[in-house]
Structures are given as C-alpha cells and as structure tokens.
Amino acid sequence: MLLELGAADNSNVYERDFEGIFLGTTQEFYRLESLSYLSRNTASDYVVKARNRIEEEKSRAAALGLPPSTEGPLQNIIETEIIDRHAKVLVDMENSGFASLLRDESKIDELRDMYDLFVRVPSSVDFLRDALSDRIKTDGKALVADQERGAADPPAFVRGVLAMRRRYGDVVSKAFREEKRAQKRMRESFEDFLNADARAASCLAIYVDELLRVGFKGSSETEINDELQKSIIPVFRYLNDKDVFEAFYKQHLAKRLLGGKSVSDEAERAMVSQLKAECGYQFTSKLEGMFNDMRISRDTRAAYKSHKKAQPTTSSRDIKKTKPVDIEVDVLTAGYWPSQNVPPCSLPSVIQDAIDTFSTFYLQKHTGRKLSWQTYTGSAEIRATFGTAPNYRRHDLCVSTYQMCILSLFNDQPKLTLGQIRSETSIPDVELRRHLISLCTPRHRILRKGSKGKEISSDDDDFTFNAEFKSKLKRVRIPLVSLKDASVAQKGSGEGGTKNGDGAGGVAGLGGGDTGGALPGPVEEDRRHLVEAGIVRIMKARKMLHHNDLIAEVTRQLSVRFVPTPQFVKKRIESLIEREYLERAPDDRRVYKYIA
C-alpha cells in the first residue's frame, strides 16, 4: 500500500515511514536473539538455528511481497548479525566450535553445515581456513616432536603424515566442498612443518625404502603405481628441498641394488618414473644411470665366469692346495653413486689375488678406465669351523668385507688385540670397533672379548676365536650394530673366530650415510655449484640484470630441486664477482654485468 501511495504522488513515503524502521528493528531483533541463543547452545545448534532463520526470512519476504530494494538489505542485515558478527566465536567455541570439531573425524557433516553457513559471507570463511591451517600445523609439529625424541621411527612419521593428509583431504573435499582456497591453505600448512629441516625428506626416503624392500611384496604393477601416486608423490610435492630427498633416496637405492634387496625391478623403475614425471629428466638421470650400471655389471659377471672357465686349471693356487675364491663385482660409474673417500682396507691375499685377476680381465676389455675398489661396501660368505675333533660344526657366515678381513686373521692366530687387528687390516677405527662389536654380540658370538664390560676401551683389548659358537642355522647372517651403538653404548660382550675363507664381494664406487634434520654436507656443496651455474647461465644470456631480477630468476629455475634463500644466492653472486665472472655496473651497484 505504501509503495502504491508513493508511486501515486511520486513521494518516498515507503522508504521514509516503513523501510528504515523495519530494517532497524529487524537488525536489533537478530542481534539480541543471536547473542542470547549462542550463549546457551553449542555452535552446531546455532548453525541449525541460523540456517532456519535465514530461510524463514526469505519465505516471509516472498509472502509479503517485499520489493528487491528491501529484500537485499534485509538479507545483508540478517547475514551480518547472525553470521559475520559471531564468526570468530563459532570457530573458537570450546568443545563445539569449528576448530574443536576438526579434532573429531566423525564431525564432517557439522563442519560442512558451518561452511555452508559461512560461505554466505565470503570474508568469514577465512576464519574456517585459518582454523584448518592451525590444526594441520599443530598435528604436524606433534609428529615432528615425536620423531625428534625417538617416540616414532621415520616410517611411522611418514605414515602419520599420510594419515593426516587423508583425514584433512577428506575435510577439504567434503566439508569445504573442494574449495580451491582451502586446498591451497592445506598444502601450505603441510609445507610449513615438513620443510622446517631436512628431517621430512630423510624420513620419506626411508619410508620409500621400506616399501621397495618389503612393503610392495605381492603387489601388482597397477597397485604399486596407485600407491606411489596417491601416497608418496603428494607428500614429495610438499617438500621444497627435493634435492635432499634425492640424496637420501640415492643412498637407500644403492643399498637395495647392491644388496639385491629390492622387491622388484618394476617397483624400482615405477618410483623413478614418478620422480621423473614430477621433476624432469635431470633429477633422475643419475638414478637411471645406477640401474644401467647394474645391468652392465650382470653382463660383466657373466662374461667373467665364462672367461674363468676357459682358463687352464693349473695355477699357483693348485700347487699351494688353496681353494680359489669366487668374487662377484659390481662395476659402478663414480658420478652416479653416493660415495665416501674411504681408503681400501688390507684384504686377505687370496681375495687380493681374485681382485687382481678380475682387474686384469676388465681392463683388457675397457682400456683407459680405472677401478677404485670400495671395500667398505662389500659383503662376503665364509665357511667357519667350530667345535673340537671329531665333532666339528661348520657354518656359512654372511658378513661384511671388513668382518671377513677381521675373521680371516684368526686362521693364523688364536688371539689378537684391537691394535694388532687395526694394523693388519687398515680398517678405520670407528668402523673397526663397530664390526668387532657386531662379532661379539650375545646372539652372534663369533669372537670373545677379553676385557669385561660392553666397551672396547683400548688398543690392548684382546679378542679370541670362540670355538663354542652354536647356531641352529647352517647359514648365519651377522648383522652390523648401528654407529650410535658402536660409538656410545658399544653393545656386546665377546666370542668368535673363523676358518677357511670361501667367498667375497667387492664394489667399485659407492658410499654415503644418513643425517638427521641437518642439511647433508654433499647436498650443500651441490647447491653452491647449482646456484653458481644458474647465475652464470642467466647472466650469459641476459648480459646485464638487476639484483632482484637475478635472484627471482635463479629461484624460479632451481625451484624444481630446492628453493634457495636470497642470502644464499647473494653469497654465490659475491663469490662469482670475486672470481671475475660478474661485475657491478659503475652507476648502480645493484646491477650486475656478465664478463665474457
């Protein structure tokens, strides 16, 4: 009626006498009602009440025939008073707020209802995204803390991250209805705690190692690819420092390939293919080179066996009545494999003769090459005789090359000191102690230690062959204690000895070891070279560039492997200026020029 009256005399009687009062009264009503209801009910109950009120007002406006000029402001008032004014409280409410509901996996429906209400006021959804981000970071930091104090091993840490990703991925998919901004906040939150240090990259590499050794056993190629794509690669994408993962992954891959511990070649190649698809050919070129080396090594071993069969049977060994040993050699390209600068140990003469024979055969076929024997990575199978006549017991012991060298000394002498063993074998002290302790553990007492206690205290500590060693197994594998146990606890007491070395393995070109949360030294060195190469490559193409533009371009090009900090790039720029690859522009010190 008021609208018609206003239209008749061309006045604003509707707006002046009704609309302003109506909207003001409505605003006051919902302000008081929302405060009252929220103080007495849970956040979920309030969401239901708010949704009903909004629908009631919409129906009432249609029934009353309110004009669009009134219906729009009315909806804004209701959404402001019911949603926007209480958004932060609804998120933070104890036991029933959005942040609290995120802790309960069964509350997806309540989370979705709250999102559907908040999305009517787009700015209020930020509170929900913030709550999701905080929850993910809190849970993630708890996982990191558990891993730091040893409450969870690396695979358990990764399984925890995967469980978090499934859980919060479900929240984003269902509660947030796959909203892009929520997906982005989730990704950023995972990246926040996973990139705090190198720990996550190390743990992921160990988890993948576990899968590729035993976890994928019995799985089809399709199942393996699905698991890699759904679990491993999404977490890998969160890592900024992918080169750290590569360093750890390469170490574990080397151990699997050289030890024959991979569940299948197909699984190994599937993982490398996934990494190649993510990061490009350069990222996986060395990994693929490692597979190629193993293939060539199998062919080389077969050729060497044929070569030996074709040789005359008479030799100096036959005269000495000494049985020759069989060796299997993996010839590896030094640039592909992780390596350490560890000098070779002194091998038993019969093993050295076998190595010399193989070297002659190999170098005749491949002139100009050089073999560098990495004895610290080899393994051996030796036959040891225990007991006394006539009740001898023979066991085949699976040991490392260092352990083989140690045990072979007891063929000639029943007792040796630590100093004598070190002098005879040239094994580095830390590794020597570790391997001796491994031979003196209660379960595998091949050697008996003369001094009391668990530690090897001095060079005068003596070791004797333990002829009383017994095992139900014909073939006994002697595991190595960890470096931590060897250096800190030095577990084990003493027993052991061996006779008649029967086999050994040598490796040309491998090494490496894991670190904790710190950036590995080799990775840091590689980063310096990569950043400098990137700077030179960019400046050679651009000739002149501003400091900020150069840093941005270097970061962009290297982001597939790692994200260098501006300070790190700046140091490399300074280094290149000192070596006269670059120079500063005379009129602006923040502009660099390439020196041809």
C-alpha positions as CSV (number, residue, x, y, z in Angstrom):
1,M,0.0,0.0,0.0
2,L,2.8,2.4,0.9
3,L,4.6,1.6,-2.3
4,E,1.4,2.3,-4.3
5,L,0.9,5.6,-2.4
6,G,4.4,6.7,-3.1
7,A,4.1,5.8,-6.7
8,A,0.8,7.8,-7.0
9,D,2.1,11.1,-5.6
10,N,5.8,10.5,-6.6
11,S,7.0,10.5,-2.9
12,N,9.3,8.3,-0.9
13,V,6.7,7.5,1.8
14,Y,7.6,3.8,1.8
15,E,11.3,4.4,2.5
16,R,10.6,7.2,4.9
17,D,7.9,5.8,7.1
18,F,8.5,2.0,6.9
19,E,11.6,0.6,5.3
20,G,14.2,2.3,7.6
21,I,12.2,1.4,10.8
22,F,11.6,-2.2,9.6
23,L,15.3,-2.9,8.8
24,G,16.5,-1.2,12.0
25,T,14.0,-3.2,14.1
26,T,15.0,-6.5,12.3
27,Q,18.7,-5.8,12.9
28,E,18.1,-5.2,16.7
29,F,16.0,-8.3,17.0
30,Y,18.6,-10.6,15.4
31,R,21.4,-9.0,17.3
32,L,19.8,-9.8,20.6
33,E,18.4,-13.2,19.6
34,S,21.8,-14.4,18.2
35,L,23.7,-13.3,21.4
36,S,21.1,-15.0,23.6
37,Y,20.9,-18.2,21.7
38,L,24.7,-18.6,21.2
39,S,25.3,-18.1,25.0
40,R,23.0,-21.1,25.8
41,N,23.7,-23.6,22.9
42,T,26.5,-25.3,21.0
43,A,28.0,-23.9,17.8
44,S,26.3,-26.8,15.8
45,D,22.9,-25.9,17.3
46,Y,23.5,-22.3,16.5
47,V,24.3,-23.1,12.9
48,V,21.0,-25.0,12.5
49,K,19.1,-22.2,14.1
50,A,20.8,-19.6,11.9
51,R,20.0,-21.6,8.8
52,N,16.4,-21.9,9.7
53,R,16.1,-18.1,10.5
54,I,17.6,-17.2,7.1
55,E,15.1,-19.5,5.3
56,E,12.2,-18.1,7.3
57,E,13.1,-14.5,6.4
58,K,13.4,-15.4,2.8
59,S,9.9,-17.1,2.8
60,R,8.4,-14.2,4.7
61,A,9.8,-11.6,2.3
62,A,8.3,-13.5,-0.6
63,A,4.9,-13.8,1.2
64,L,4.8,-10.1,2.0
65,G,5.9,-9.2,-1.5
66,L,8.8,-7.0,-0.3
67,P,10.5,-5.2,-3.1
68,P,14.1,-6.1,-4.2
69,S,15.2,-2.8,-2.7
70,T,14.2,-4.0,0.7
71,E,14.9,-7.7,0.4
72,G,18.6,-7.2,-0.5
73,P,19.4,-5.0,2.6
74,L,17.3,-7.3,4.8
75,Q,19.4,-10.4,3.8
76,N,22.6,-8.4,4.4
77,I,21.4,-7.4,7.9
78,I,20.5,-11.0,8.8
79,E,23.8,-12.4,7.5
80,T,25.8,-9.7,9.2
81,E,24.0,-10.2,12.6
82,I,23.7,-14.0,12.5
83,I,26.9,-15.0,10.7
84,D,29.6,-12.3,10.4
85,R,29.3,-10.8,13.9
86,H,29.7,-14.3,15.5
87,A,32.0,-16.0,13.0
88,K,35.2,-15.9,15.2
89,V,33.2,-17.1,18.2
90,L,31.7,-20.0,16.3
91,V,35.1,-21.1,15.2
92,D,36.8,-20.9,18.6
93,M,34.0,-22.1,20.9
94,E,35.3,-24.7,23.3
95,N,34.1,-28.3,22.6
96,S,31.7,-27.3,19.8
97,G,33.4,-24.7,17.6
98,F,34.8,-25.4,14.1
99,A,38.4,-25.7,15.5
100,S,37.2,-28.3,18.1
101,L,35.2,-30.2,15.5
102,L,38.3,-30.6,13.4
103,R,39.8,-33.0,16.0
104,D,36.9,-35.4,15.5
105,E,36.9,-37.3,12.2
106,S,33.2,-38.1,12.6
107,K,32.0,-34.5,12.5
108,I,32.3,-33.9,8.8
109,D,28.6,-33.1,8.5
110,E,28.7,-30.5,11.2
111,L,31.8,-29.0,9.6
112,R,30.1,-28.9,6.2
113,D,27.0,-27.2,7.7
114,M,29.1,-24.5,9.2
115,Y,31.0,-23.9,6.0
116,D,27.7,-23.7,4.1
117,L,26.5,-21.0,6.5
118,F,29.8,-19.0,6.5
119,V,30.0,-19.1,2.7
120,R,27.1,-16.7,2.6
121,V,29.5,-14.1,4.0
122,P,32.8,-14.8,2.0
123,S,35.1,-12.9,4.3
124,S,34.0,-15.0,7.3
125,V,35.3,-18.2,5.6
126,D,38.8,-17.0,6.3
127,F,38.2,-17.9,9.9
128,L,37.5,-21.5,8.9
129,R,40.5,-21.7,6.6
130,D,42.7,-20.3,9.4
131,A,41.4,-22.9,11.9
132,L,42.1,-25.7,9.4
133,S,45.6,-24.4,8.8
134,D,46.3,-24.1,12.6
135,R,45.0,-27.7,13.2
136,I,47.2,-29.2,10.5
137,K,50.3,-27.3,11.7
138,T,49.7,-28.3,15.3
139,D,49.3,-32.0,14.4
140,G,52.3,-31.8,12.1
141,K,54.5,-30.3,14.7
142,A,53.4,-33.0,17.2
143,L,54.6,-35.7,14.6
144,V,57.9,-33.9,14.2
145,A,58.4,-33.7,18.0
146,D,57.7,-37.4,18.3
147,Q,60.2,-38.2,15.7
148,E,62.8,-35.9,17.3
149,R,62.6,-37.5,20.7
150,G,62.6,-41.1,19.2
151,A,59.0,-41.9,20.0
152,A,58.4,-42.7,16.4
153,D,60.7,-44.1,13.7
154,P,60.9,-42.5,10.2
155,P,58.4,-44.8,8.6
156,A,55.9,-44.1,11.4
157,F,56.4,-40.4,10.9
158,V,55.5,-40.7,7.2
159,R,52.6,-42.9,8.0
160,G,51.4,-40.2,10.3
161,V,51.7,-37.6,7.6
162,L,49.8,-39.8,5.2
163,A,47.0,-40.3,7.7
164,M,46.8,-36.5,8.3
165,R,46.7,-35.9,4.5
166,R,43.8,-38.4,4.1
167,R,41.9,-37.0,7.0
168,Y,42.2,-33.3,6.2
169,G,41.9,-34.0,2.5
170,D,38.5,-35.5,3.4
171,V,37.7,-32.4,5.3
172,V,38.6,-30.1,2.4
173,S,36.8,-32.4,-0.1
174,K,33.5,-32.8,1.9
175,A,33.3,-30.0,4.4
176,F,34.8,-27.3,2.3
177,R,33.3,-28.8,-0.9
178,E,36.7,-28.9,-2.7
179,E,37.2,-25.1,-2.4
180,K,40.4,-24.1,-4.2
181,R,41.5,-21.7,-1.4
182,A,41.0,-24.3,1.2
183,Q,43.1,-26.8,-0.8
184,K,45.8,-24.1,-1.1
185,R,45.8,-23.5,2.7
186,M,46.0,-27.2,3.4
187,R,49.0,-27.5,1.0
188,E,50.8,-24.5,2.6
189,S,50.2,-25.9,6.1
190,F,51.8,-29.2,5.3
191,E,54.7,-27.5,3.6
192,D,55.1,-25.3,6.7
193,F,56.0,-28.2,9.1
194,L,57.5,-30.6,6.6
195,N,60.1,-28.0,5.4
196,A,61.3,-27.0,8.8
197,D,64.5,-29.0,8.2
198,A,65.8,-32.0,6.2
199,R,64.0,-34.5,8.6
200,A,60.9,-35.0,6.4
201,A,63.0,-35.7,3.3
202,S,65.1,-38.2,5.1
203,C,62.0,-39.9,6.7
204,L,60.2,-40.1,3.3
205,A,63.3,-41.7,1.7
206,I,63.4,-44.3,4.5
207,Y,59.7,-45.0,4.2
208,V,60.0,-45.5,0.4
209,D,63.0,-47.7,1.1
210,E,60.8,-49.9,3.4
211,L,58.1,-50.1,0.7
212,L,60.5,-51.1,-2.0
213,R,62.2,-53.7,0.2
214,V,59.1,-55.4,1.7
215,G,56.0,-53.2,1.5
216,F,55.2,-53.9,-2.1
217,K,55.8,-57.6,-1.9
218,G,53.0,-59.4,-3.7
219,S,51.6,-56.2,-5.2
220,S,50.7,-55.9,-8.9
221,E,52.2,-53.2,-11.1
222,T,48.9,-51.3,-11.0
223,E,48.7,-51.4,-7.2
224,I,52.3,-50.1,-6.9
225,N,51.7,-47.2,-9.2
226,D,48.4,-46.3,-7.4
227,E,50.2,-46.3,-4.0
228,L,53.0,-44.2,-5.3
229,Q,50.7,-41.7,-7.0
230,K,48.2,-41.4,-4.1
231,S,50.6,-41.5,-1.1
232,I,54.3,-40.9,-1.9
233,I,54.2,-38.3,-4.7
234,P,51.7,-36.0,-2.9
235,V,54.0,-35.8,0.1
236,F,57.0,-35.5,-2.1
237,R,55.3,-32.4,-3.7
238,Y,55.2,-30.7,-0.3
239,L,59.0,-30.8,0.0
240,N,60.8,-27.7,-1.1
241,D,64.2,-29.3,-0.8
242,K,63.7,-32.1,-3.2
243,D,67.5,-32.5,-3.7
244,V,67.8,-33.5,0.0
245,F,65.2,-36.3,-0.7
246,E,67.2,-37.3,-3.8
247,A,70.4,-37.6,-1.7
248,F,68.8,-39.9,0.9
249,Y,66.9,-41.8,-1.7
250,K,70.0,-42.5,-3.8
251,Q,71.8,-43.9,-0.7
252,H,69.0,-46.3,0.0
253,L,68.6,-47.2,-3.6
254,A,72.3,-48.0,-3.8
255,K,72.0,-50.4,-0.8
256,R,68.9,-52.1,-2.3
257,L,70.5,-52.6,-5.7
258,L,73.9,-53.7,-4.4
259,G,72.4,-56.0,-1.7
260,G,69.7,-57.4,-4.0
261,K,67.0,-56.3,-1.6
262,S,64.5,-54.7,-3.9
263,V,61.1,-56.3,-4.0
264,S,61.2,-56.0,-7.8
265,D,62.8,-54.1,-10.6
266,E,59.4,-53.0,-11.8
267,A,58.7,-51.3,-8.5
268,E,62.0,-49.5,-8.5
269,R,61.6,-48.2,-12.0
270,A,58.0,-47.2,-11.3
271,M,59.3,-44.9,-8.5
272,V,61.9,-43.4,-10.7
273,S,59.3,-42.8,-13.4
274,Q,57.1,-41.0,-10.9
275,L,60.0,-38.8,-9.8
276,K,60.9,-38.1,-13.5
277,A,57.4,-37.0,-14.2
278,E,57.5,-34.6,-11.3
279,C,60.9,-33.1,-11.6
280,G,62.2,-33.8,-15.1
281,Y,65.0,-35.9,-16.6
282,Q,67.8,-34.1,-14.9
283,F,66.5,-35.1,-11.4
284,T,66.5,-38.8,-12.2
285,S,69.5,-39.1,-14.7
286,K,71.8,-40.4,-12.0
287,L,69.2,-42.8,-10.7
288,E,68.7,-44.2,-14.1
289,G,72.5,-44.4,-14.5
290,M,72.6,-46.6,-11.4
291,F,70.1,-49.1,-13.0
292,N,72.2,-49.1,-16.2
293,D,75.3,-49.8,-14.2
294,M,73.6,-52.8,-12.5
295,R,72.5,-54.2,-15.9
296,I,76.1,-53.8,-17.3
297,S,77.5,-55.4,-14.2
298,R,75.4,-58.5,-14.6
299,D,76.7,-58.9,-18.2
300,T,80.2,-58.3,-17.0
301,R,79.9,-61.0,-14.3
302,A,78.6,-63.5,-16.8
303,A,81.5,-62.7,-19.2
304,Y,84.0,-63.1,-16.3
305,K,82.6,-66.5,-15.3
306,S,82.9,-67.7,-18.9
307,H,86.4,-66.3,-19.0
308,K,87.4,-68.2,-15.9
309,K,86.0,-71.5,-17.2
310,A,88.1,-71.1,-20.3
311,Q,91.3,-70.7,-18.3
312,P,93.7,-73.7,-17.6
313,T,93.1,-75.4,-14.3
314,T,96.7,-75.5,-13.2
315,S,97.9,-72.4,-11.2
316,S,100.0,-71.5,-8.2
317,R,96.9,-72.0,-6.1
318,D,96.7,-75.6,-7.1
319,I,100.3,-76.1,-6.1
320,K,99.6,-74.5,-2.7
321,K,96.4,-76.6,-2.3
322,T,94.4,-73.5,-1.7
323,K,90.9,-73.3,-3.0
324,P,90.3,-70.2,-5.0
325,V,87.5,-67.8,-4.1
326,D,84.6,-66.7,-6.2
327,I,84.0,-63.0,-6.4
328,E,81.1,-61.0,-7.8
329,V,81.9,-57.5,-8.7
330,D,79.6,-54.6,-9.4
331,V,81.4,-52.0,-11.6
332,L,79.8,-48.6,-11.0
333,T,80.2,-45.2,-12.5
334,A,81.5,-42.9,-9.8
335,G,79.4,-39.9,-10.8
336,Y,76.1,-41.8,-10.4
337,W,76.5,-43.4,-7.0
338,P,76.9,-41.9,-3.5
339,S,80.5,-42.2,-2.4
340,Q,82.8,-41.6,0.5
341,N,86.5,-41.0,0.5
342,V,87.5,-44.1,2.5
343,P,90.8,-45.8,1.6
344,P,90.6,-49.6,0.9
345,C,91.4,-52.0,3.7
346,S,94.1,-54.7,3.5
347,L,92.4,-57.8,2.1
348,P,93.5,-61.4,2.6
349,S,95.9,-62.5,0.0
350,V,93.5,-65.0,-1.6
351,I,90.9,-62.2,-2.0
352,Q,93.5,-59.8,-3.4
353,D,94.6,-62.4,-6.0
354,A,91.0,-62.7,-7.1
355,I,90.6,-59.0,-7.4
356,D,93.8,-58.7,-9.4
357,T,92.6,-61.4,-11.8
358,F,89.3,-59.6,-12.3
359,S,91.0,-56.2,-12.8
360,T,93.3,-57.7,-15.5
361,F,90.2,-59.2,-17.3
362,Y,88.2,-56.0,-17.0
363,L,90.9,-53.5,-18.0
364,Q,91.9,-55.6,-21.0
365,K,88.3,-55.1,-22.3
366,H,88.0,-51.4,-21.2
367,T,91.3,-49.7,-21.8
368,G,91.7,-46.3,-20.3
369,R,89.5,-46.9,-17.3
370,K,90.5,-47.1,-13.7
371,L,89.0,-49.3,-11.0
372,S,88.7,-47.9,-7.5
373,W,87.8,-50.7,-5.0
374,Q,85.4,-49.6,-2.3
375,T,86.0,-52.4,0.1
376,Y,83.8,-50.9,2.9
377,T,80.7,-51.6,0.8
378,G,81.3,-55.3,0.0
379,S,79.9,-58.5,1.6
380,A,81.3,-62.0,1.9
381,E,80.1,-65.5,2.6
382,I,82.8,-67.5,4.5
383,R,82.8,-71.0,5.9
384,A,83.8,-71.2,9.6
385,T,84.6,-74.4,11.6
386,F,83.7,-74.5,15.3
387,G,83.9,-77.2,18.0
388,T,86.7,-79.8,18.6
389,A,87.7,-83.0,16.9
390,P,85.9,-85.1,15.9
391,N,82.7,-83.1,16.5
392,Y,83.3,-80.2,14.2
393,R,80.5,-77.8,13.3
394,R,80.6,-75.9,10.0
395,H,78.5,-72.7,9.4
396,D,78.4,-70.4,6.4
397,L,78.7,-66.8,7.8
398,C,77.3,-63.9,5.8
399,V,79.4,-60.9,6.8
400,S,80.7,-57.6,5.5
401,T,84.1,-57.3,3.8
402,Y,85.5,-55.7,7.0
403,Q,84.3,-58.6,9.1
404,M,85.8,-61.1,6.6
405,C,89.1,-59.3,6.9
406,I,88.9,-59.4,10.7
407,L,87.9,-63.1,10.9
408,S,90.5,-64.3,8.4
409,L,93.2,-63.2,10.8
410,F,92.1,-65.8,13.3
411,N,93.1,-68.6,10.8
412,D,96.7,-67.9,11.8
413,Q,96.5,-66.6,15.4
414,P,94.0,-67.6,18.2
415,K,94.2,-64.2,20.0
416,L,94.6,-60.7,18.7
417,T,94.4,-57.2,20.2
418,L,92.5,-54.3,18.8
419,G,95.8,-52.6,17.8
420,Q,97.0,-55.7,16.0
421,I,93.8,-56.1,14.1
422,R,93.9,-52.4,13.0
423,S,97.5,-52.7,11.9
424,E,96.8,-55.9,9.9
425,T,93.6,-54.7,8.2
426,S,93.9,-50.9,7.9
427,I,90.2,-50.6,8.7
428,P,89.2,-47.1,10.1
429,D,89.0,-47.1,13.9
430,V,85.3,-46.3,14.2
431,E,84.3,-48.9,11.7
432,L,86.7,-51.4,13.2
433,R,85.2,-51.1,16.6
434,R,81.7,-51.3,15.1
435,H,82.4,-54.5,13.2
436,L,84.2,-56.1,16.2
437,I,81.3,-55.3,18.4
438,S,78.9,-56.9,15.8
439,L,81.0,-60.1,16.0
440,C,80.8,-60.1,19.8
441,T,77.0,-59.7,20.4
442,P,75.3,-62.3,22.6
443,R,73.4,-63.8,19.7
444,H,76.4,-63.9,17.3
445,R,79.4,-64.5,19.5
446,I,81.9,-65.4,16.8
447,L,84.7,-63.6,18.8
448,R,85.2,-63.5,22.5
449,K,86.3,-60.2,24.0
450,G,88.9,-60.5,26.8
451,S,88.0,-57.4,28.8
452,K,84.8,-57.0,30.9
453,G,82.0,-54.6,30.0
454,K,80.5,-53.6,26.8
455,E,83.1,-51.1,25.6
456,I,86.3,-51.6,23.7
457,S,88.4,-49.4,25.9
458,S,91.9,-49.5,24.4
459,D,94.2,-51.0,21.8
460,D,95.2,-53.7,24.3
461,D,91.7,-55.2,24.4
462,D,92.1,-58.7,23.1
463,F,89.8,-61.0,21.1
464,T,89.8,-64.8,20.7
465,F,88.1,-67.2,18.4
466,N,85.0,-68.7,20.0
467,A,85.1,-72.4,19.1
468,E,82.0,-73.0,21.2
469,F,79.7,-70.9,19.0
470,K,76.5,-72.7,18.1
471,S,73.5,-72.0,15.9
472,K,70.6,-73.9,14.6
473,L,71.1,-72.4,11.2
474,K,73.6,-73.7,8.7
475,R,73.8,-70.2,7.1
476,V,74.2,-67.4,9.7
477,R,73.9,-63.7,8.8
478,I,75.9,-61.4,11.1
479,P,74.1,-58.0,11.3
480,L,76.0,-54.8,12.0
481,V,75.2,-52.8,15.1
482,S,74.4,-49.1,14.4
483,L,77.1,-46.5,14.5
484,K,75.3,-45.0,17.5
485,D,75.5,-48.3,19.4
486,A,79.2,-48.7,18.4
487,S,80.3,-45.2,19.5
488,V,78.1,-44.6,22.5
489,A,76.9,-47.9,24.0
490,Q,79.3,-50.3,22.2
491,K,76.9,-53.2,22.9
492,G,78.0,-56.8,23.2
493,S,80.5,-58.9,25.1
494,G,82.8,-61.3,23.4
495,E,83.1,-64.6,21.5
496,G,84.3,-65.6,18.0
497,G,86.6,-66.8,15.2
498,T,86.6,-68.3,11.7
499,K,88.5,-70.5,9.3
500,N,88.7,-71.2,5.6
501,G,87.6,-68.0,3.8
502,D,85.3,-69.2,1.0
503,G,83.9,-66.1,-0.8
504,A,84.0,-62.3,-1.0
505,G,82.4,-59.4,-2.8
506,G,84.0,-56.1,-4.0
507,V,82.3,-53.0,-5.2
508,A,83.8,-50.2,-7.3
509,G,82.5,-46.8,-6.4
510,L,79.9,-46.4,-3.6
511,G,79.4,-44.8,-0.1
512,G,77.3,-42.5,1.9
513,G,75.4,-42.1,5.1
514,D,72.3,-40.5,6.6
515,T,72.0,-37.4,8.7
516,G,69.2,-36.2,10.9
517,G,67.5,-32.9,10.5
518,A,70.6,-31.1,9.3
519,L,71.3,-30.4,5.6
520,P,73.8,-33.1,4.4
521,G,77.2,-31.7,3.5
522,P,77.3,-33.1,0.0
523,V,73.9,-31.6,-0.7
524,E,75.1,-28.2,0.5
525,E,78.1,-28.4,-1.7
526,D,76.0,-29.4,-4.7
527,R,73.7,-26.4,-4.1
528,R,76.6,-24.0,-4.3
529,H,77.6,-25.4,-7.7
530,L,74.0,-25.4,-8.9
531,V,73.3,-21.8,-7.9
532,E,76.6,-20.5,-9.4
533,A,75.9,-22.4,-12.6
534,G,72.4,-21.0,-12.8
535,I,73.7,-17.4,-12.2
536,V,76.3,-17.7,-14.9
537,R,73.8,-19.3,-17.3
538,I,71.3,-16.5,-16.8
539,M,73.8,-13.7,-16.9
540,K,75.4,-15.1,-20.1
541,A,72.1,-14.9,-21.8
542,R,70.9,-11.6,-20.4
543,K,74.3,-9.8,-20.2
544,M,73.0,-7.3,-17.6
545,L,70.5,-7.8,-14.8
546,H,69.2,-6.1,-11.6
547,H,69.9,-7.9,-8.3
548,N,66.3,-8.6,-7.5
549,D,65.5,-9.9,-11.0
550,L,68.6,-12.2,-10.9
551,I,67.6,-13.7,-7.6
552,A,64.0,-14.2,-8.8
553,E,65.1,-15.9,-12.0
554,V,67.6,-18.2,-10.2
555,T,64.9,-19.2,-7.7
556,R,62.5,-19.9,-10.5
557,Q,64.9,-22.1,-12.4
558,L,66.1,-24.1,-9.3
559,S,62.7,-24.5,-7.6
560,V,62.2,-27.9,-9.1
561,R,65.1,-29.2,-6.9
562,F,65.2,-26.7,-4.0
563,V,64.3,-23.1,-3.1
564,P,67.5,-21.1,-2.3
565,T,67.2,-18.2,0.1
566,P,68.1,-14.8,-1.2
567,Q,71.0,-14.6,1.2
568,F,72.4,-17.9,-0.2
569,V,72.1,-16.6,-3.8
570,K,73.7,-13.3,-2.8
571,K,76.8,-15.1,-1.4
572,R,77.2,-17.0,-4.6
573,I,76.9,-13.8,-6.6
574,E,79.7,-12.2,-4.4
575,S,81.8,-15.3,-5.0
576,L,81.4,-15.1,-8.7
577,I,82.3,-11.4,-8.6
578,E,85.5,-12.2,-6.7
579,R,86.4,-14.8,-9.4
580,E,85.6,-12.2,-12.1
581,Y,82.6,-14.0,-13.7
582,L,80.5,-10.9,-13.0
583,E,81.0,-7.2,-12.2
584,R,78.8,-4.5,-10.8
585,A,77.6,-1.7,-13.0
586,P,79.5,1.6,-12.4
587,D,76.4,3.7,-11.9
588,D,74.3,1.2,-9.9
589,R,75.9,-1.4,-7.6
590,R,72.7,-3.5,-7.6
591,V,73.0,-4.1,-11.3
592,Y,75.4,-6.9,-12.5
593,K,77.2,-7.3,-15.8
594,Y,78.4,-10.6,-17.3
595,I,82.2,-10.7,-18.0
596,A,82.8,-12.6,-21.2
